[in-house]
Amino acid sequence: MGEIVAARGIGPATVADVEPSPEPVTALELAAARIPRRYRDALADHAQVASWVEEIAAAGRPGPGGAPGIAHGPSLLIAGPTGTGKTYQAYGAIRSLLGAGVRLRWEAITTAELHATLRPRQGHDGERRFQELARSPLLLLDDLGAAKASEWTEELAYRLIDHRYVHELPTLITTNVPIADLRTAVGDRVASRLAEMTHRVILGGPDRRRRPAAC
């Protein structure tokens, strides 16, 4: 009788033949590469910030697989002195939305970076980047009003905020400027839109970055 040879690929698999399936990478893990290291474990542990997260998540449109995606909704203005945790809460809000399974395309930029990126200069057209920020389903604009005001900075802020105001796109905004002084810092048009489009959270307390000197 001739020898029976097993067909290749049909015989029983051994442990060595089977590679374990990689664990799926979550949206929160993917976002870690884009979140500054200092804020990668940030939590939205302020009650008003957590409430805003819940409101935005609840307003999301169902997408593939049934997961909600950012739709439209109110923005959030987090104000307070330097070092009171504004940026921490803002990144915590983004992480909370991702952790809740919300499909989320987001952008984050400081006002200083915004000006540096979009400042007119020869051979550079910042309009494409501006449109990415203006149209992003969620935008974190950090440190609004920190730069010295000029006609150009005021117009840039107006264009960005007005687009998001008109289209009701959720925006996280942090500022060191007292609410009463916003109109002077960012101009009447921007301040007026912020007053209508945002919930407001005021943080207080000492500067957390300053540690008491050792005795």
Backbone as a printed PyTorch tensor [residue, N CA C, xyz], in Angstrom:
tensor([[[  0.8280,  -1.1830,   0.0000],
         [  0.0000,   0.0000,   0.0000],
         [  0.8680,   1.2410,   0.0000]],

        [[  0.4470,   2.2470,  -0.8130],
         [  1.2580,   3.4570,  -0.8580],
         [  1.0910,   4.2950,   0.4010]],

        [[  2.0930,   5.0870,   0.7060],
         [  2.0490,   5.9410,   1.8940],
         [  1.0750,   7.0850,   1.6740]],

        [[  0.2400,   7.3110,   2.6570],
         [ -0.7230,   8.4170,   2.5730],
         [ -0.0630,   9.6780,   3.1030]],

        [[ -0.0360,  10.7160,   2.3000],
         [  0.5860,  11.9870,   2.6780],
         [ -0.5130,  13.0050,   2.9560]],

        [[ -0.4630,  13.6290,   4.1280],
         [ -1.4810,  14.6270,   4.4750],
         [ -1.3660,  15.8450,   3.5700]],

        [[ -2.4830,  16.3620,   3.1390],
         [ -2.5010,  17.5710,   2.2980],
         [ -1.9810,  18.7500,   3.0850]],

        [[ -1.1490,  19.5740,   2.4360],
         [ -0.5670,  20.7440,   3.1000],
         [ -1.6630,  21.7070,   3.5330]],

        [[ -1.5890,  22.1310,   4.7850],
         [ -2.5280,  23.1290,   5.2850],
         [ -3.8070,  22.5470,   5.8270]],

        [[ -3.9760,  21.1950,   5.7060],
         [ -5.2280,  20.6160,   6.1640],
         [ -5.0590,  19.9150,   7.5000]],

        [[ -3.8630,  19.4920,   7.8210],
         [ -3.6160,  18.7610,   9.0530],
         [ -3.8940,  19.6070,  10.2700]],

        [[ -3.9400,  18.9950,  11.4540],
         [ -4.2260,  19.7380,  12.6830],
         [ -3.1590,  20.7620,  12.9770]],

        [[ -3.5710,  21.9420,  13.4240],
         [ -2.6290,  23.0200,  13.7200],
         [ -1.9800,  22.7800,  15.0660]],

        [[ -0.7160,  23.1080,  15.1450],
         [ -0.0140,  23.0490,  16.4190],
         [ -0.0400,  24.4250,  17.0610]],

        [[  0.3690,  24.5020,  18.3360],
         [  0.3990,  25.7790,  19.0440],
         [  1.2980,  26.7620,  18.3270]],

        [[  2.3880,  26.2560,  17.7630],
         [  3.3500,  27.1400,  17.0920],
         [  2.7800,  27.7290,  15.8220]],

        [[  1.7960,  27.0140,  15.2040],
         [  1.2350,  27.5000,  13.9450],
         [  0.2630,  28.6610,  14.1360]],

        [[ -0.2970,  28.7730,  15.3120],
         [ -1.3500,  29.7550,  15.5510],
         [ -0.7930,  30.9390,  16.3310]],

        [[ -0.8400,  32.1210,  15.7090],
         [ -0.3970,  33.3350,  16.3940],
         [ -1.5960,  33.9820,  17.0700]],

        [[ -1.4280,  34.4310,  18.3040],
         [ -2.5520,  35.0700,  18.9890],
         [ -2.9710,  36.3470,  18.2740]],

        [[ -4.2650,  36.5680,  18.1910],
         [ -4.7660,  37.7840,  17.5520],
         [ -4.3650,  38.9910,  18.3840]],

        [[ -3.8630,  40.0340,  17.7300],
         [ -3.4840,  41.2180,  18.5020],
         [ -4.7050,  41.8660,  19.1500]],

        [[ -4.4880,  42.4250,  20.3210],
         [ -5.5740,  43.1230,  20.9940],
         [ -5.9430,  44.3650,  20.1810]],

        [[ -7.2330,  44.6200,  20.0010],
         [ -7.6190,  45.8240,  19.2510],
         [ -7.1450,  47.0860,  19.9550]],

        [[ -6.6690,  48.0200,  19.1530],
         [ -6.2000,  49.2910,  19.6990],
         [ -7.3940,  50.2240,  19.8430]],

        [[ -7.6110,  50.7360,  21.0280],
         [ -8.7550,  51.6090,  21.2620],
         [ -8.4670,  53.0150,  20.7620]],

        [[ -9.5390,  53.7730,  20.5490],
         [ -9.3940,  55.1700,  20.1340],
         [ -8.6240,  55.9680,  21.1760]],

        [[ -8.8070,  55.6170,  22.4350],
         [ -8.1160,  56.3210,  23.5090],
         [ -6.6150,  56.0720,  23.4380]],

        [[ -6.2310,  54.8410,  23.1090],
         [ -4.8090,  54.5160,  22.9740],
         [ -4.2030,  55.2170,  21.7610]],

        [[ -4.9520,  55.2850,  20.6730],
         [ -4.4610,  55.9810,  19.4890],
         [ -4.2840,  57.4750,  19.7600]],

        [[ -5.1840,  58.0410,  20.5520],
         [ -5.1270,  59.4690,  20.8410],
         [ -3.9270,  59.8340,  21.6930]],

        [[ -3.3930,  58.8590,  22.4480],
         [ -2.2740,  59.1500,  23.3440],
         [ -1.0780,  59.7360,  22.6050]],

        [[ -0.8990,  59.3230,  21.3550],
         [  0.2350,  59.8280,  20.5760],
         [  0.0650,  61.3030,  20.2260]],

        [[ -1.1630,  61.8070,  20.2580],
         [ -1.4200,  63.1910,  19.8920],
         [ -1.5990,  64.0990,  21.1020]],

        [[ -1.7960,  63.5040,  22.2440],
         [ -2.0010,  64.2960,  23.4540],
         [ -0.6560,  64.5420,  24.1160]],

        [[ -0.3350,  65.7770,  24.4890],
         [  0.9400,  66.0430,  25.1630],
         [  1.1260,  65.1120,  26.3640]],

        [[  2.3450,  64.6750,  26.5650],
         [  2.6430,  63.6790,  27.5860],
         [  2.0620,  64.0540,  28.9550]],

        [[  2.1430,  65.3060,  29.3140],
         [  1.6670,  65.7430,  30.6300],
         [  0.1760,  65.4990,  30.8230]],

        [[ -0.5820,  65.4160,  29.7190],
         [ -2.0400,  65.3110,  29.8300],
         [ -2.5780,  63.9590,  29.3730]],

        [[ -1.7060,  62.9680,  29.1950],
         [ -2.1630,  61.6820,  28.6710],
         [ -3.0270,  60.8970,  29.6550]],

        [[ -2.9750,  61.2600,  30.9240],
         [ -3.8360,  60.6100,  31.9140],
         [ -4.8730,  61.5830,  32.4730]],

        [[ -5.1030,  62.6790,  31.7530],
         [ -6.0160,  63.7110,  32.2480],
         [ -7.4300,  63.1740,  32.4140]],

        [[ -8.1100,  63.6620,  33.4280],
         [ -9.4840,  63.2630,  33.7270],
         [-10.3730,  64.5020,  33.7640]],

        [[-11.5570,  64.3570,  33.2050],
         [-12.5440,  65.4370,  33.2990],
         [-13.2730,  65.2730,  34.6270]],

        [[-12.5830,  65.6350,  35.7160],
         [-13.1430,  65.3740,  37.0380],
         [-13.8410,  66.5860,  37.6500]],

        [[-13.9800,  67.6450,  36.8870],
         [-14.7820,  68.7810,  37.3260],
         [-16.2290,  68.5150,  36.9210]],

        [[-17.1690,  68.7110,  37.8220],
         [-18.5640,  68.3320,  37.5770],
         [-19.1380,  68.9800,  36.3170]],

        [[-18.8360,  70.2680,  36.0920],
         [-19.3930,  70.9550,  34.9250],
         [-18.7770,  70.4580,  33.6290]],

        [[-17.4990,  70.1230,  33.6620],
         [-16.8450,  69.5790,  32.4730],
         [-17.4100,  68.1910,  32.1670]],

        [[-17.5590,  67.3650,  33.1910],
         [-18.1240,  66.0280,  33.0040],
         [-19.5480,  66.1050,  32.4580]],

        [[-20.3110,  67.0900,  32.9100],
         [-21.6820,  67.2660,  32.4240],
         [-21.6870,  67.6340,  30.9460]],

        [[-20.7480,  68.4930,  30.5380],
         [-20.6390,  68.8640,  29.1210],
         [-20.2920,  67.6460,  28.2760]],

        [[-19.3810,  66.8130,  28.7530],
         [-19.0160,  65.5900,  28.0350],
         [-20.2450,  64.7240,  27.8070]],

        [[-21.0520,  64.5530,  28.8280],
         [-22.2630,  63.7370,  28.7100],
         [-23.2290,  64.3320,  27.6860]],

        [[-23.3460,  65.6500,  27.6790],
         [-24.2590,  66.3090,  26.7400],
         [-23.7980,  66.1240,  25.2970]],

        [[-22.5030,  66.2770,  25.0640],
         [-21.9750,  66.1160,  23.7090],
         [-22.0980,  64.6620,  23.2530]],

        [[-21.7890,  63.7160,  24.1260],
         [-21.8880,  62.3020,  23.7780],
         [-23.3270,  61.9190,  23.4520]],

        [[-24.2730,  62.4540,  24.2050],
         [-25.6830,  62.1200,  23.9910],
         [-26.2160,  62.6840,  22.6790]],

        [[-25.6070,  63.7600,  22.1970],
         [-26.0820,  64.4140,  20.9700],
         [-25.4860,  63.7930,  19.7140]],

        [[-24.5800,  62.8310,  19.8610],
         [-23.8770,  62.2670,  18.7140],
         [-24.7840,  61.4510,  17.8030]],

        [[-24.4910,  61.4870,  16.5090],
         [-25.2230,  60.6880,  15.5330],
         [-24.6810,  59.2640,  15.5210]],

        [[-25.5450,  58.2370,  15.4810],
         [-25.0520,  56.8630,  15.3730],
         [-24.3030,  56.6710,  14.0640]],

        [[-23.1800,  55.9630,  14.1260],
         [-22.3910,  55.7010,  12.9350],
         [-22.2120,  54.2140,  12.7470]],

        [[-21.1950,  53.7880,  11.9740],
         [-20.9440,  52.3680,  11.7590],
         [-20.7710,  51.6380,  13.0920]],

        [[-21.4710,  50.5290,  13.2310],
         [-21.3810,  49.7720,  14.4710],
         [-22.2190,  50.3400,  15.5920]],

        [[-22.9410,  51.4270,  15.3160],
         [-23.8130,  52.0050,  16.3240],
         [-23.1560,  52.9970,  17.2490]],

        [[-21.8320,  53.1800,  17.1480],
         [-21.1390,  54.1280,  18.0320],
         [-21.5230,  55.5580,  17.6570]],

        [[-21.7740,  56.4010,  18.6660],
         [-22.1460,  57.7840,  18.3500],
         [-20.9390,  58.5810,  17.8610]],

        [[-21.2000,  59.5630,  17.0160],
         [-20.1490,  60.4610,  16.5530],
         [-20.5190,  61.8910,  16.8870]],

        [[-19.5220,  62.7350,  16.9750],
         [-19.7690,  64.1430,  17.2730],
         [-20.6870,  64.7410,  16.2130]],

        [[-21.7150,  65.4170,  16.6540],
         [-22.6450,  66.0600,  15.7340],
         [-22.5570,  67.5690,  15.9280]],

        [[-23.4880,  68.0960,  16.6460],
         [-23.5150,  69.5220,  16.9620],
         [-23.7710,  69.6540,  18.4500]],

        [[-23.4990,  70.8310,  18.9810],
         [-23.7510,  71.0190,  20.3990],
         [-23.0380,  72.2380,  20.9310]],

        [[-23.2140,  72.5100,  22.2000],
         [-22.6030,  73.6910,  22.8030],
         [-21.1010,  73.5410,  22.9390]],

        [[-20.4350,  74.6620,  23.0470],
         [-19.0010,  74.6740,  23.3170],
         [-18.7740,  74.8850,  24.8050]],

        [[-17.5280,  74.7760,  25.2160],
         [-17.1950,  74.9120,  26.6300],
         [-16.0220,  75.8660,  26.7820]],

        [[-16.2080,  76.9090,  27.5780],
         [-15.1500,  77.8740,  27.8750],
         [-14.6790,  77.6350,  29.3030]],

        [[-13.3980,  77.2740,  29.4480],
         [-12.8160,  77.0240,  30.7580],
         [-11.8650,  78.1750,  31.0680]],

        [[-12.2110,  78.9720,  32.0740],
         [-11.4380,  80.1660,  32.3970],
         [-10.8750,  80.0550,  33.8060]],

        [[ -9.7940,  80.7790,  34.0280],
         [ -9.2010,  80.8000,  35.3560],
         [ -7.7440,  81.2290,  35.2830]],

        [[ -7.1580,  81.5570,  36.4230],
         [ -5.7550,  81.9900,  36.4420],
         [ -4.8110,  80.8870,  35.9790]],

        [[ -3.5730,  81.2590,  35.7330],
         [ -2.5420,  80.3070,  35.3240],
         [ -2.3940,  79.1980,  36.3520]],

        [[ -2.2850,  77.9720,  35.8390],
         [ -1.9750,  76.8430,  36.7090],
         [ -3.1400,  76.2530,  37.4690]],

        [[ -4.3730,  76.5580,  37.0740],
         [ -5.5320,  76.0400,  37.8080],
         [ -6.1380,  74.7850,  37.1570]],

        [[ -5.5000,  74.2670,  36.1170],
         [ -5.9340,  72.9920,  35.5530],
         [ -6.8530,  73.0790,  34.3580]],

        [[ -6.8440,  74.1880,  33.6480],
         [ -7.7550,  74.3730,  32.5090],
         [ -7.4490,  73.4000,  31.3710]],

        [[ -6.1880,  73.3420,  30.9650],
         [ -5.8070,  72.4550,  29.8760],
         [ -5.9880,  70.9970,  30.2740]],

        [[ -5.7190,  70.6760,  31.5320],
         [ -5.9100,  69.3300,  32.0540],
         [ -7.3760,  68.9150,  31.8900]],

        [[ -8.2930,  69.7870,  32.2740],
         [ -9.7130,  69.4690,  32.1580],
         [-10.1330,  69.3380,  30.6890]],

        [[ -9.5740,  70.1800,  29.8220],
         [ -9.9330,  70.1350,  28.4090],
         [ -9.5000,  68.8110,  27.7720]],

        [[ -8.2480,  68.4050,  28.0180],
         [ -7.8130,  67.1120,  27.4880],
         [ -8.5430,  65.9670,  28.1750]],

        [[ -8.8880,  66.1500,  29.4490],
         [ -9.6960,  65.1530,  30.1360],
         [-11.0450,  64.9640,  29.4670]],

        [[-11.6360,  66.0530,  28.9780],
         [-12.9140,  65.9690,  28.2710],
         [-12.7710,  65.1710,  26.9800]],

        [[-11.7060,  65.4270,  26.2310],
         [-11.4640,  64.6690,  25.0040],
         [-11.2920,  63.1910,  25.3250]],

        [[-10.4990,  62.8780,  26.3420],
         [-10.2660,  61.4890,  26.7200],
         [-11.5510,  60.8190,  27.2050]],

        [[-12.3880,  61.5590,  27.8900],
         [-13.6490,  61.0000,  28.3670],
         [-14.5710,  60.6400,  27.2080]],

        [[-14.6150,  61.4970,  26.1940],
         [-15.4370,  61.2030,  25.0210],
         [-14.9270,  59.9630,  24.2930]],

        [[-13.6180,  59.8730,  24.1220],
         [-13.0350,  58.7020,  23.4680],
         [-13.2730,  57.4430,  24.2910]],

        [[-13.1040,  57.5660,  25.5940],
         [-13.3020,  56.4200,  26.4700],
         [-14.7430,  55.9380,  26.4910]],

        [[-15.6790,  56.8420,  26.2030],
         [-17.0970,  56.4810,  26.1700],
         [-17.5050,  55.8670,  24.8330]],

        [[-16.5370,  55.7250,  23.9110],
         [-16.8280,  55.1040,  22.6280],
         [-17.3170,  56.0460,  21.5570]],

        [[-17.2200,  57.3480,  21.7960],
         [-17.6490,  58.3210,  20.7870],
         [-16.6250,  58.3510,  19.6510]],

        [[-17.1190,  58.2070,  18.4190],
         [-16.2340,  58.3460,  17.2590],
         [-15.8740,  59.8210,  17.1470]],

        [[-14.5990,  60.1060,  17.1940],
         [-14.2180,  61.5020,  17.4000],
         [-13.0070,  61.8910,  16.5580]],

        [[-13.2330,  62.8190,  15.6170],
         [-12.1220,  63.4500,  14.9120],
         [-11.9230,  64.8000,  15.5750]],

        [[-10.7220,  65.0570,  16.0560],
         [-10.5080,  66.2650,  16.8430],
         [ -9.1690,  66.8990,  16.5020]],

        [[ -9.0820,  68.1760,  16.8010],
         [ -7.8490,  68.9360,  16.6430],
         [ -7.6070,  69.7050,  17.9280]],

        [[ -6.3310,  69.9520,  18.2430],
         [ -5.9780,  70.7610,  19.4100],
         [ -4.8240,  71.6770,  19.0270]],

        [[ -4.9260,  72.9340,  19.4370],
         [ -3.8660,  73.8910,  19.1180],
         [ -3.8930,  75.0170,  20.1440]],

        [[ -2.7250,  75.5060,  20.4920],
         [ -2.6700,  76.6790,  21.3580],
         [ -2.7860,  77.9240,  20.4890]],

        [[ -3.1690,  79.0180,  21.1180],
         [ -3.2690,  80.2690,  20.3710],
         [ -1.9160,  80.6630,  19.7910]],

        [[ -0.8460,  80.4520,  20.5500],
         [  0.4940,  80.7830,  20.0470],
         [  0.8320,  79.9520,  18.8160]],

        [[  0.5110,  78.6520,  18.8420],
         [  0.7600,  77.7870,  17.6840],
         [ -0.1070,  78.2090,  16.5000]],

        [[ -1.3340,  78.5880,  16.7890],
         [ -2.2300,  79.0350,  15.7270],
         [ -1.6430,  80.2290,  14.9910]],

        [[ -1.1610,  81.2010,  15.7500],
         [ -0.5880,  82.3890,  15.1210],
         [  0.6880,  82.0590,  14.3520]],

        [[  1.5230,  81.2070,  14.9330],
         [  2.7770,  80.8390,  14.2750],
         [  2.5210,  80.0890,  12.9710]],

        [[  1.5200,  79.2260,  12.9770],
         [  1.2120,  78.4220,  11.8010],
         [  0.5900,  79.2360,  10.6810]],

        [[ -0.2470,  80.1870,  11.0530],
         [ -1.0310,  80.9000,  10.0480],
         [ -0.5010,  82.2890,   9.7130]],

        [[  0.5520,  82.7110,  10.3970],
         [  1.0790,  84.0540,  10.1220],
         [  1.5390,  84.1550,   8.6670]],

        [[  1.0990,  85.1710,   7.9490],
         [  1.4640,  85.2980,   6.5370],
         [  2.9750,  85.4140,   6.3550]],

        [[  3.4970,  84.6540,   5.4300],
         [  4.9020,  84.7630,   5.0740],
         [  5.0890,  84.2390,   3.6560]],

        [[  6.1510,  84.6450,   3.0290],
         [  6.3730,  84.3230,   1.6190],
         [  6.4940,  82.8120,   1.4220]],

        [[  5.7850,  82.3140,   0.4370],
         [  5.8600,  80.8950,   0.1070],
         [  5.0570,  79.9850,   1.0180]],

        [[  4.2270,  80.5610,   1.8820],
         [  3.4550,  79.7450,   2.8190],
         [  1.9980,  80.1570,   2.7710]],

        [[  1.1240,  79.1620,   2.6070],
         [ -0.3180,  79.4090,   2.6060],
         [ -0.9330,  78.6020,   3.7460]],

        [[ -1.3580,  79.2940,   4.7930],
         [ -1.9100,  78.6020,   5.9530],
         [ -3.4000,  78.3360,   5.8720]],

        [[ -4.0290,  78.6750,   4.7450],
         [ -5.4870,  78.5570,   4.6640],
         [ -5.9660,  77.1080,   4.8020]],

        [[ -5.2090,  76.1760,   4.2630],
         [ -5.6230,  74.7730,   4.3660],
         [ -5.6660,  74.3300,   5.8190]],

        [[ -4.6360,  74.7000,   6.5810],
         [ -4.6200,  74.3380,   7.9940],
         [ -5.7490,  75.0460,   8.7450]],

        [[ -5.9940,  76.2830,   8.3880],
         [ -7.0930,  77.0120,   9.0230],
         [ -8.4100,  76.2800,   8.8100]],

        [[ -8.6520,  75.8290,   7.5900],
         [ -9.9080,  75.1430,   7.2890],
         [-10.0160,  73.8200,   8.0510]],

        [[ -8.9020,  73.1200,   8.2320],
         [ -8.9140,  71.8890,   9.0260],
         [ -9.3630,  72.1720,  10.4500]],

        [[ -8.8490,  73.2400,  11.0310],
         [ -9.2160,  73.6000,  12.3960],
         [-10.6540,  74.0880,  12.4640]],

        [[-11.0460,  74.9170,  11.5240],
         [-12.3880,  75.4960,  11.5470],
         [-13.4690,  74.4310,  11.3940]],

        [[-13.1970,  73.3940,  10.5930],
         [-14.2190,  72.4000,  10.2720],
         [-14.1340,  71.1440,  11.1270]],

        [[-13.1360,  71.0360,  11.9630],
         [-12.9820,  69.8330,  12.7790],
         [-14.2240,  69.6120,  13.6500]],

        [[-14.7260,  68.3700,  13.7400],
         [-15.9080,  68.1130,  14.5770],
         [-15.7270,  68.5540,  16.0310]],

        [[-14.4950,  68.4680,  16.5410],
         [-14.2020,  68.9760,  17.8850],
         [-12.8540,  69.6820,  17.8420]],

        [[-12.7930,  70.8700,  18.4100],
         [-11.5460,  71.6430,  18.4350],
         [-11.2530,  72.0740,  19.8650]],

        [[-10.0000,  71.8840,  20.2800],
         [ -9.5080,  72.4630,  21.5290],
         [ -8.6250,  73.6480,  21.1650]],

        [[ -9.0710,  74.8370,  21.5430],
         [ -8.2970,  76.0610,  21.3460],
         [ -7.8060,  76.4890,  22.7210]],

        [[ -6.5230,  76.2980,  22.9580],
         [ -5.9430,  76.4880,  24.2800],
         [ -5.3270,  77.8820,  24.4170]],

        [[ -5.6110,  78.5350,  25.5460],
         [ -4.9690,  79.8050,  25.8930],
         [ -5.4210,  80.9700,  25.0160]],

        [[ -6.7040,  81.0480,  24.7770],
         [ -7.2440,  82.1600,  24.0010],
         [ -6.9730,  83.4810,  24.7220]],

        [[ -6.5460,  84.4840,  23.9650],
         [ -6.3060,  85.7970,  24.5330],
         [ -4.9250,  85.9830,  25.1250]],

        [[ -4.0520,  84.9580,  24.9820],
         [ -2.7250,  85.0540,  25.5830],
         [ -1.7920,  85.9620,  24.7790]],

        [[ -2.0150,  86.0270,  23.4790],
         [ -1.1180,  86.8090,  22.6260],
         [ -1.4820,  88.2890,  22.6560]],

        [[ -0.5060,  89.1160,  22.3500],
         [ -0.7510,  90.5430,  22.2410],
         [ -1.7310,  90.7980,  21.1090]],

        [[ -2.7880,  91.5230,  21.4050],
         [ -3.8470,  91.7380,  20.4190],
         [ -3.3750,  92.6440,  19.2930]],

        [[ -3.8110,  92.3040,  18.0890],
         [ -3.5590,  93.1330,  16.9160],
         [ -4.7560,  92.9650,  15.9910]],

        [[ -4.8120,  93.7700,  14.9720],
         [ -5.9140,  93.6480,  14.0160],
         [ -5.9160,  92.2660,  13.3810]],

        [[ -4.7120,  91.7320,  13.0990],
         [ -4.6210,  90.4140,  12.4590],
         [ -5.0470,  89.2930,  13.4050]],

        [[ -4.5770,  89.3010,  14.6470],
         [ -4.9480,  88.2430,  15.5850],
         [ -6.4470,  88.2810,  15.8940]],

        [[ -7.0080,  89.4680,  15.9920],
         [ -8.4380,  89.5890,  16.2600],
         [ -9.2610,  89.0470,  15.0960]],

        [[ -8.8370,  89.3670,  13.8730],
         [ -9.5600,  88.8860,  12.6950],
         [ -9.4540,  87.3700,  12.5640]],

        [[ -8.2820,  86.8140,  12.8710],
         [ -8.0870,  85.3720,  12.8080],
         [ -8.9920,  84.6590,  13.8130]],

        [[ -9.0120,  85.1640,  15.0450],
         [ -9.8730,  84.5760,  16.0730],
         [-11.3380,  84.6770,  15.6750]],

        [[-11.7060,  85.7990,  15.1000],
         [-13.0950,  85.9800,  14.6740],
         [-13.4840,  84.9710,  13.5990]],

        [[-12.6420,  84.8050,  12.5950],
         [-12.9630,  83.8560,  11.5100],
         [-13.1300,  82.4420,  12.0570]],

        [[-12.2270,  82.0430,  12.9490],
         [-12.2740,  80.6890,  13.4870],
         [-13.5090,  80.4810,  14.3670]],

        [[-13.7170,  81.3880,  15.3120],
         [-14.8500,  81.2540,  16.2340],
         [-16.1720,  81.4170,  15.4960]],

        [[-16.2350,  82.3280,  14.5400],
         [-17.4850,  82.5550,  13.8170],
         [-17.8880,  81.3160,  13.0220]],

        [[-16.9230,  80.6530,  12.3780],
         [-17.2540,  79.4420,  11.6180],
         [-17.8450,  78.3820,  12.5380]],

        [[-17.2370,  78.2040,  13.6770],
         [-17.7010,  77.1760,  14.5990],
         [-19.0250,  77.5860,  15.2600]],

        [[-19.2160,  78.8620,  15.4560],
         [-20.4790,  79.3820,  15.9900],
         [-21.6230,  79.1300,  15.0010]],

        [[-21.3960,  79.4900,  13.7530],
         [-22.4320,  79.3620,  12.7270],
         [-22.8340,  77.9010,  12.5250]],

        [[-21.8540,  77.0120,  12.5370],
         [-22.1260,  75.5960,  12.2690],
         [-22.3460,  74.7830,  13.5440]],

        [[-22.3500,  75.4530,  14.6830],
         [-22.6130,  74.8230,  15.9770],
         [-21.7020,  73.6250,  16.2310]],

        [[-20.4140,  73.8150,  15.9680],
         [-19.4230,  72.7660,  16.1890],
         [-18.8530,  72.8890,  17.6030]],

        [[-18.8810,  71.8200,  18.3820],
         [-18.3850,  71.8880,  19.7580],
         [-16.9120,  72.2960,  19.8080]],

        [[-16.6140,  73.2510,  20.6540],
         [-15.2610,  73.7850,  20.7860],
         [-14.9100,  73.8990,  22.2570]],

        [[-13.7520,  73.3680,  22.6160],
         [-13.2060,  73.5250,  23.9630],
         [-12.2490,  74.7020,  23.9390]],

        [[-12.4860,  75.6880,  24.7740],
         [-11.6630,  76.8920,  24.7860],
         [-11.1750,  77.1290,  26.2010]],

        [[ -9.8740,  77.3470,  26.3620],
         [ -9.3460,  77.7260,  27.6670],
         [ -8.7750,  79.1350,  27.5830]],

        [[ -8.8330,  79.8480,  28.6880],
         [ -8.2930,  81.2100,  28.7040],
         [ -7.8960,  81.6110,  30.1180]],

        [[ -6.8130,  82.3780,  30.2030],
         [ -6.4080,  82.9940,  31.4710],
         [ -7.0890,  84.3420,  31.6910]],

        [[ -7.7520,  84.8390,  30.6500],
         [ -8.3460,  86.1670,  30.7110],
         [ -9.6350,  86.1200,  31.5440]],

        [[ -9.7790,  86.9900,  32.5370],
         [-11.0430,  87.0400,  33.2810],
         [-12.2050,  87.2960,  32.3410]],

        [[-13.3440,  86.6710,  32.6180],
         [-14.5100,  86.7970,  31.7440],
         [-14.8470,  88.2630,  31.4870]],

        [[-14.7360,  89.0930,  32.5090],
         [-15.0800,  90.5100,  32.3700],
         [-14.1620,  91.2350,  31.3960]],

        [[-12.9640,  90.6740,  31.1470],
         [-11.9870,  91.3290,  30.2770],
         [-11.8970,  90.7020,  28.8900]],

        [[-12.7170,  89.6940,  28.6120],
         [-12.6120,  88.9980,  27.3250],
         [-12.8530,  89.9270,  26.1460]],

        [[-13.8140,  90.8200,  26.2840],
         [-14.1490,  91.7110,  25.1770],
         [-12.9420,  92.5550,  24.7660]],

        [[-12.1870,  93.0170,  25.7660],
         [-10.9850,  93.8060,  25.4680],
         [ -9.9060,  92.9370,  24.8370]],

        [[ -9.7820,  91.6960,  25.3090],
         [ -8.6910,  90.8220,  24.8640],
         [ -8.9090,  90.2580,  23.4640]],

        [[-10.1650,  89.9050,  23.1210],
         [-10.3930,  89.2130,  21.8490],
         [-11.3170,  89.9670,  20.9060]],

        [[-11.8500,  91.0870,  21.3510],
         [-12.7130,  91.8870,  20.4800],
         [-14.1920,  91.6140,  20.7150]],

        [[-15.0130,  92.5900,  20.3620],
         [-16.4520,  92.5120,  20.5940],
         [-17.1020,  91.3300,  19.8830]],

        [[-16.7230,  91.1090,  18.6210],
         [-17.4010,  90.0850,  17.8260],
         [-17.1490,  88.6890,  18.3870]],

        [[-15.8960,  88.4120,  18.7600],
         [-15.5670,  87.1000,  19.3210],
         [-16.2300,  86.9200,  20.6800]],

        [[-16.1200,  87.9380,  21.5360],
         [-16.6970,  87.8480,  22.8780],
         [-18.2070,  87.6290,  22.8230]],

        [[-18.8740,  88.2680,  21.8820],
         [-20.3190,  88.1180,  21.7440],
         [-20.6850,  86.6910,  21.3660]],

        [[-19.9560,  86.1080,  20.4490],
         [-20.2370,  84.7250,  20.0370],
         [-19.9260,  83.7350,  21.1510]],

        [[-18.8400,  83.9620,  21.8580],
         [-18.5010,  83.0800,  22.9750],
         [-19.5850,  83.1110,  24.0440]],

        [[-20.1430,  84.2880,  24.2830],
         [-21.1840,  84.4170,  25.2970],
         [-22.4000,  83.5590,  24.9610]],

        [[-22.6980,  83.4230,  23.6740],
         [-23.8780,  82.6580,  23.2630],
         [-23.5780,  81.1750,  23.0790]],

        [[-22.4120,  80.8310,  22.5630],
         [-22.1510,  79.4520,  22.1460],
         [-21.5700,  78.5630,  23.2420]],

        [[-21.1170,  79.1310,  24.3650],
         [-20.3950,  78.3290,  25.3460],
         [-21.1030,  78.2000,  26.6850]],

        [[-20.9350,  77.0140,  27.2930],
         [-21.1100,  76.8790,  28.7320],
         [-19.8050,  77.3620,  29.3560]],

        [[-19.8590,  77.8680,  30.5620],
         [-18.6490,  78.4350,  31.1710],
         [-18.3060,  77.7470,  32.4810]],

        [[-17.0250,  77.4480,  32.6130],
         [-16.4990,  76.8590,  33.8410],
         [-15.3880,  77.7780,  34.3430]],

        [[-15.4840,  78.2180,  35.5720],
         [-14.4680,  79.0910,  36.1510],
         [-13.6900,  78.2880,  37.1930]],

        [[-12.3920,  78.1360,  36.9580],
         [-11.5340,  77.4170,  37.8900],
         [-10.7730,  78.4180,  38.7570]],

        [[-10.5410,  78.0660,  39.9980],
         [ -9.8090,  78.9380,  40.9120],
         [ -8.7580,  78.1690,  41.6730]],

        [[ -8.1600,  78.8480,  42.6420],
         [ -7.1370,  78.2160,  43.4610],
         [ -5.7480,  78.6690,  43.0840]],

        [[ -4.7320,  78.2010,  43.8190],
         [ -3.3480,  78.6060,  43.5630],
         [ -2.7930,  77.9490,  42.3060]],

        [[ -1.6960,  78.4790,  41.8160],
         [ -0.9990,  77.9280,  40.6690],
         [ -0.4000,  76.5780,  41.0670]],

        [[ -0.9020,  75.5040,  40.4690],
         [ -0.4430,  74.1640,  40.8270],
         [  1.0010,  73.8980,  40.3920]],

        [[  1.4930,  74.7030,  39.4540],
         [  2.8630,  74.4840,  38.9780],
         [  3.9070,  75.0140,  39.9570]],

        [[  3.4850,  75.8840,  40.8600],
         [  4.4180,  76.4610,  41.8140],
         [  4.4200,  75.6320,  43.1070]],

        [[  5.5270,  75.0410,  43.3890],
         [  5.6220,  74.2090,  44.5860],
         [  6.2580,  75.0250,  45.7030]],

        [[  5.7780,  74.8560,  46.9230],
         [  6.3660,  75.6050,  48.0360],
         [  7.8530,  75.3040,  48.1690]],

        [[  8.6140,  76.3470,  48.4450],
         [ 10.0610,  76.1650,  48.6260],
         [ 10.3290,  75.3140,  49.8530]],

        [[ 11.3380,  74.4640,  49.7670],
         [ 11.7000,  73.6050,  50.9050],
         [ 12.2290,  74.4460,  52.0480]],

        [[ 11.8390,  74.0950,  53.2600],
         [ 12.3000,  74.8500,  54.4320],
         [ 13.7450,  74.4840,  54.7400]]])
